[in-house]
Amino acid sequence: MRYKFRISSTFFLTALTILLLISGCGSKADNNSTTPSAPPDTGTETNSEPKEFKHELGSIQLDFTPQRIVAPYLEDALLTLGIKPAAKWSYGELVQDYLEQDLQDVPKLDFSGGGLNKEALLATNPDLVVLYTTNMADEEAYKQFSSIAPTYVFEDATVDWKKTLEVIGQMTGTSAKAEQAILDYDKKVVQAKEQLKPFVDNKTFAVIRVKPKEVQLMDGSYYSGLVLYSDLNLTPHKLVKELSWNRAQPLSLEILPQLDADYIFVLVQGEDSRALLTDYENSALWRNLPAVKNGQVFEMPSNYWMASGAIANTKKIDDILNALVK
């Protein structure tokens, strides 16, 4: 038997009115919901599962995102990643001046006493220590530092600053920032090479460093050499290739006449090196150099020309552009 249901129009209208009222209340409740919104993107990834990072003296495991990082002489990398270190490298009163705008209130770790001191490190209360070279920690020192906080040791972080930045980015949950910084730098290099092209064809370059008791011809494998000869593809003078490509070498007055580079960049290591530079500048051998005669000798800031990283290298490129592009 089939049953037929007849719904009166009055019932239908009443039901519809109730339904609309309920719907309106629900909508209002949704609008006043206290469900929290997603947190803002800070560019930092959270480490939830343990990650192992192998390094020159062993390995470390991190299952947290470090907040108090001590990475002496790698502050360039930390600042590039948006990280303020718990302490900064210093050698007596000497600090990395080009970073001081962001590090003025950061306590010093003084290396003038012969290296990183365990008690000084302990006072910074780090949760991650990063050392830029194995020279900063022998096996015993590494054990001491590791008892304070997980300690990662590079063989030499200055050789490949991009790789260094990537590794620190992985350990600190800032890989995206590391990747972006590298992309930005590579873009700047391409643009700089285009700007330099009309001025550097068939020209040779050299960098000399004036220390209190010695003048050096700088190498092509570190710091300024990497930017000039590898990144910007500028041509090193033959004496750089023959004498100092892998390691800076003394540049005596006897050798000086051979340095007939078109452009010379001069780095002065502290004001107590000025006297030796003046001695060179007053010699006929110096005055007869082609770069000197043509007004193509440029003094550059030693503090970041003798450093490595996205910030330092970007500033070097700016210096070179300002000197050469007319």
C-alpha positions in Angstrom: 0.0 0.0 0.0 1.3 3.4 -0.9 1.0 6.2 1.5 0.7 9.7 0.2 1.7 12.7 2.4 0.2 16.1 1.8 2.1 19.1 3.2 0.1 22.2 3.7 1.5 25.5 2.5 1.2 26.9 6.1 3.4 24.1 7.4 5.9 24.6 4.6 6.3 28.3 5.3 6.6 27.8 9.0 9.3 25.2 8.5 11.2 27.4 6.1 11.2 30.3 8.5 12.6 28.1 11.3 15.3 26.8 9.0 16.4 30.3 8.0 16.6 31.4 11.6 18.8 28.4 12.6 21.0 29.0 9.6 21.4 32.7 10.5 22.4 31.8 14.1 24.9 29.3 12.8 26.5 31.8 10.5 26.7 34.4 13.3 28.4 31.8 15.5 30.9 31.0 12.8 31.8 34.7 12.4 32.5 35.0 16.1 34.5 31.8 16.2 37.6 31.8 18.4 39.4 29.2 16.2 43.0 30.6 16.0 44.4 31.6 12.6 47.5 30.1 11.2 50.7 31.6 12.6 52.6 34.1 10.4 55.3 32.7 8.2 58.6 33.6 9.8 60.7 31.7 7.2 61.9 29.3 9.9 61.1 25.6 9.7 60.6 23.7 13.0 62.7 20.6 13.6 60.3 18.0 15.0 62.2 14.8 14.2 65.9 14.3 15.0 68.2 15.2 12.2 71.8 14.1 12.0 74.5 16.4 10.7 77.9 14.8 10.0 80.9 17.1 10.2 84.7 17.0 10.3 85.0 15.8 13.9 81.9 13.6 14.2 78.2 14.3 14.0 75.4 16.0 15.9 71.7 15.3 16.2 69.2 18.1 16.5 65.5 17.6 17.3 64.8 21.2 18.0 65.3 24.6 16.3 68.4 26.3 17.9 67.7 29.7 19.4 71.1 30.6 21.0 73.7 30.0 18.3 77.4 30.8 18.7 79.3 30.7 15.4 82.5 32.7 15.7 83.5 34.4 12.4 80.4 33.0 10.8 78.2 35.9 11.9 77.8 36.9 8.2 76.0 33.7 7.6 73.8 34.0 10.7 72.7 37.5 9.9 72.0 36.5 6.3 69.6 34.0 7.7 68.0 36.5 10.0 69.6 35.0 13.1 71.2 37.1 15.8 74.1 35.2 17.4 74.3 34.7 21.2 77.9 35.9 21.0 80.3 37.3 18.3 83.9 36.8 17.3 86.5 39.4 18.4 90.2 39.7 18.6 90.8 42.0 21.5 88.9 45.2 20.5 88.9 44.1 16.8 85.5 43.0 15.6 83.9 42.6 12.2 83.1 46.3 11.6 80.9 45.7 8.6 78.4 43.7 10.7 78.4 45.9 13.8 75.2 47.7 12.9 73.4 44.5 13.7 75.8 43.2 16.4 76.5 46.2 18.7 74.7 44.7 21.6 76.0 41.1 21.2 78.7 40.1 23.7 82.2 39.3 22.4 84.1 36.0 22.4 87.7 37.2 22.5 90.1 35.0 20.5 93.2 37.1 21.3 94.2 34.7 24.0 94.8 31.8 21.6 91.4 30.4 20.7 87.9 29.7 22.0 87.8 29.4 25.7 85.5 26.9 27.3 84.5 29.1 30.2 83.8 32.0 27.9 81.7 29.7 25.6 79.8 28.3 28.6 78.9 31.9 29.7 77.0 32.5 26.4 74.6 29.6 27.2 74.5 28.3 23.6 72.2 25.6 22.3 74.3 25.2 19.1 78.0 25.9 18.5 79.3 26.1 14.9 83.1 26.4 14.3 84.3 27.6 10.9 87.5 25.5 10.8 89.1 22.5 12.5 91.9 24.8 13.7 89.4 26.1 16.3 89.0 22.8 18.1 91.3 19.8 18.5 89.8 16.5 19.7 90.0 17.4 23.4 88.6 20.9 22.9 85.8 19.5 20.7 84.8 17.2 23.6 84.7 20.2 26.0 82.6 22.3 23.6 80.2 19.4 22.9 79.6 19.0 26.6 78.2 22.5 26.5 76.1 22.3 23.4 75.9 20.3 20.1 79.0 21.4 18.2 79.4 21.4 14.4 82.9 21.8 12.9 83.6 22.8 9.3 86.9 21.9 7.7 87.1 25.4 6.3 83.8 27.3 6.0 85.4 30.2 4.1 86.2 28.1 1.0 82.6 27.7 -0.1 80.3 30.3 1.7 77.3 29.1 -0.2 77.6 25.5 1.0 78.3 26.9 4.5 75.1 28.9 4.4 73.1 25.9 3.2 74.4 23.7 6.1 73.7 26.3 8.7 70.3 26.9 7.1 69.5 23.2 7.5 70.5 23.2 11.1 68.6 26.3 12.0 65.4 25.7 10.0 66.2 28.6 7.6 66.9 26.7 4.4 64.5 28.8 2.4 66.3 32.0 3.4 69.6 30.4 2.5 68.4 29.5 -0.9 67.0 33.0 -1.5 70.2 34.7 -0.4 72.2 32.5 -2.8 69.8 33.3 -5.7 70.0 37.0 -4.9 73.8 36.9 -4.8 74.0 35.0 -8.1 71.7 37.6 -9.7 73.9 40.4 -8.5 77.0 38.7 -9.9 75.4 38.4 -13.4 74.4 42.1 -13.3 77.8 43.2 -12.1 79.6 41.3 -14.8 77.5 43.0 -17.4 78.3 46.4 -15.9 82.0 45.7 -15.7 82.4 44.2 -19.2 83.3 47.4 -21.1 86.0 48.3 -18.5 87.8 45.0 -17.8 88.5 43.4 -21.1 92.2 42.5 -21.4 92.9 44.0 -18.0 94.7 42.2 -15.1 94.1 42.5 -11.4 95.9 41.9 -8.1 95.1 42.4 -4.4 97.8 43.2 -1.9 97.5 43.2 1.8 99.6 45.5 4.0 100.4 44.1 7.5 102.5 45.8 10.2 105.7 44.1 9.1 104.9 42.5 5.7 103.2 43.2 2.4 101.5 40.2 0.8 100.3 39.4 -2.6 96.9 37.9 -2.0 95.8 34.5 -3.3 93.0 33.5 -5.8 91.4 30.8 -3.7 89.9 32.7 -0.7 88.1 35.8 0.3 88.6 38.6 -2.2 90.3 36.3 -4.7 87.1 34.2 -5.0 85.0 37.2 -5.8 87.3 38.8 -8.3 88.6 35.8 -10.2 85.8 33.1 -9.8 82.6 35.1 -9.4 83.3 38.1 -11.6 85.8 36.3 -13.9 88.3 39.1 -13.7 91.8 38.2 -15.0 94.4 37.7 -12.2 97.8 39.1 -13.0 100.4 36.5 -13.9 102.3 37.0 -10.7 99.1 36.0 -8.7 98.9 32.8 -10.7 102.6 32.0 -10.4 103.3 33.1 -6.9 100.3 33.2 -4.7 97.3 31.4 -6.2 96.7 29.0 -3.4 98.2 31.0 -0.5 99.1 34.6 0.0 102.9 35.3 -0.3 105.2 38.1 0.7 105.6 40.8 -1.9 109.0 42.3 -1.3 110.4 45.5 -3.0 112.6 43.2 -5.1 109.5 41.4 -6.5 107.3 44.5 -6.7 108.4 45.7 -10.2 107.0 42.4 -11.6 103.5 43.4 -10.5 102.5 45.4 -13.6 98.8 44.7 -13.2 96.3 47.2 -14.7 94.4 47.4 -11.4 95.6 46.9 -7.8 93.4 46.7 -4.8 95.1 47.5 -1.4 94.0 46.2 1.9 95.5 47.7 5.1 95.4 45.6 8.2 95.0 48.2 10.9 96.5 51.7 11.3 99.8 50.2 12.5 100.3 49.0 9.0 100.2 52.5 7.5 104.0 53.1 8.1 104.9 50.2 5.9 102.5 51.2 3.2 104.0 54.7 3.2 107.5 53.2 2.8 106.3 51.3 -0.3 104.4 54.3 -1.7 107.5 56.5 -1.3 109.7 54.1 -3.3 110.4 54.7 -7.0 109.6 51.0 -7.5 106.0 51.6 -6.4 105.6 54.9 -8.3 106.7 53.2 -11.5 104.0 50.6 -11.4 101.5 51.0 -14.3 98.5 50.9 -11.9 100.0 53.7 -9.8 100.9 55.8 -12.9 97.4 55.4 -14.2 95.6 56.1 -11.0 94.2 52.6 -10.8 95.2 51.6 -7.3 92.3 51.5 -4.9 92.4 51.0 -1.1 89.5 48.8 0.0 88.2 48.0 3.5 90.2 45.1 4.9 87.5 44.0 7.4 85.1 42.5 4.8 87.6 42.0 2.0 89.2 39.5 4.3 85.9 37.9 5.1 83.5 35.6 3.3 79.7 35.4 3.1 76.7 36.9 1.3 77.0 40.2 3.0 80.8 40.6 2.7 80.9 39.5 -0.9 78.0 41.7 -1.9 79.9 44.7 -0.4 83.1 43.7 -2.3 81.2 43.7 -5.6 79.7 47.1 -4.8 83.3 48.4 -4.1 84.6 47.0 -7.4 81.7 48.6 -9.3 82.2 51.9 -7.7 86.0 51.8 -8.5 85.9 50.6 -12.1 82.6 51.7 -13.6 82.8 55.3 -14.8 
